[in-house]
Amino acid sequence: MKIFAIYCTDKPDSAQKRQETRDAHFAHIEATLANFCIAGPLRDEKGATTGSLLIVKAQDADEARKYLEADPYFDAAIWADIRITEFIPAAGDWIGGKIW
């Protein structure tokens, strides 16, 4: 199992769609919680949501993308840009120190 960072940037004026789809999005996350290391919204300096960051466990990038495509936010087409990259947790409190 590998870990992937999924960085999604919202389309301009997508706040209403995001709000309308939020409960379905939360239900999806709760139903698939075992796939996620962490997930949450990205915010600008004014507190407005500008996208999403998900760190997921998957066999490969295709499987990670399938997790994302199953999310109601994907169907609502709120994301303008999606980047999926393999991620190696190397240091920090969340992993208990460092890997070297």
Buried (B, 14 or more C-beta within 10 A) or exposed (E): EBBBBBBBBBBEEBBEBBEEBEEBBEEBBEEBEEBBBEBEEBEEEEEEBBBBEBBBBBEEBEBBBEBBEEBBBBEBEBBEEBEBEEBEBEEEEEEEEEEE
